[in-house]
Amino acid sequence: MKFGGSVWTFNWQPPYDDGLRRIAACGLKAAELIAWRREVLDSYYTLDTIRHLRTLLDDLGLELSEFVSTPRGLASEDPKDRDGAVEHFRAMVDTARALGTDMVNSVSPNAFDLAMPRIMDKPTAQEWGVDLPRGLDWNANWNAYVDTTARCCEIAEANGVRWALEPHPYRWVRNTGSMLRLIDSVGSPALGMNFDPSHLFPSGEISEQAVYELGTRLFHAHFSDNDGTTNAHWRPGKGKIDWRAVMVAMHDVGFDGVISIELEDVPGTAGANNGVATDAFAREVELSVEYLSAICQDEGIPLS
């Protein structure tokens, strides 16, 4: 196992050169790059930029652990939207391979692409729910999502890529059980989870149990902490997740990949509004690695 960083937590939008340099300066061994939208995928990740980023990653001694982008329309009722999502996925895979990684990451879609409430607003809301239209065919939408996911997995398999899908609250894949259901329904070895306890914990999961249930389908990880009431992204050790149990479980199932420190709701974070993280944020990342490394040392868990 090794620790990495998510570039968007240092620089929310491209260019990502400085973000990668700051990840390396924090002593991390790997990094993730992202295209928030298809337009960014096409406009920023040109051949020249890809060559530049590969050189920069090599110069900094960073592994590119995964490339992140979420196609819109994976669970849309409109077949044209789903076709567009597959083409976005194809472009994402091509970009990932050109950048030098064999891992891609996406967030699972909402059923029917419905708007869902922000779980961060839950603690202050008097009532919590969503106005779901009646008469929707939920089985048909699930089957359409499975079919679209299977088409994407065919592309991944053909290119030697694994797809680390990330559960979020209220989405088709929101916990370990729904992840395993999708894996069983699709039947592709290319499909697994980007294990992110900050989203699983408020969805009712015990993080270490999720690790054991996922086993070898745990492809990559994002680490941050919270108290289970929202999907806030605090520094590990500041919430209620049992990180010692999580690290032991990951070691037990043979995980030997990258754990990206993905902090957002901490001092100095970049975020969509702030743009660029401060030195205080970099210190939060360093403290996260120190905390998790100490657990690994205590438990005899090797790090690279």
Number of C-alpha atoms within 10 A of each C-alpha: 17 16 24 30 32 25 26 27 25 29 23 22 19 18 13 16 14 14 24 26 17 19 26 19 13 17 15 23 22 24 25 24 23 25 20 16 13 18 11 15 17 14 10 14 22 13 12 9 14 17 13 14 21 17 13 15 20 12 10 17 13 22 18 24 27 29 25 22 24 23 23 20 24 29 27 22 17 12 14 11 16 22 16 15 23 23 16 23 26 20 16 27 28 15 20 25 17 15 23 17 19 19 23 29 24 20 21 23 24 20 21 22 16 15 12 15 13 11 19 12 11 14 11 8 10 6 8 11 9 10 8 10 7 6 6 10 10 11 9 12 18 17 15 20 25 21 17 21 25 21 16 23 24 16 20 25 15 10 14 14 22 25 27 25 23 26 27 23 23 18 19 22 23 23 26 22 14 14 22 18 13 22 20 12 15 20 13 17 14 23 27 24 27 23 26 23 30 30 27 22 23 21 21 13 18 17 24 19 13 21 25 16 15 19 16 14 22 24 25 26 23 22 23 28 26 23 16 19 15 19 24 21 23 22 25 25 17 13 17 12 21 14 22 17 17 19 21 18 19 22 18 13 16 13 20 16 17 24 27 27 27 26 30 20 18 15 17 19 25 23 18 12 8 12 16 20 21 14 14 13 21 21 14 21 27 18 16 22 23 12 16 18 18 13 17 19 11 10 14 11 16 12 11 9
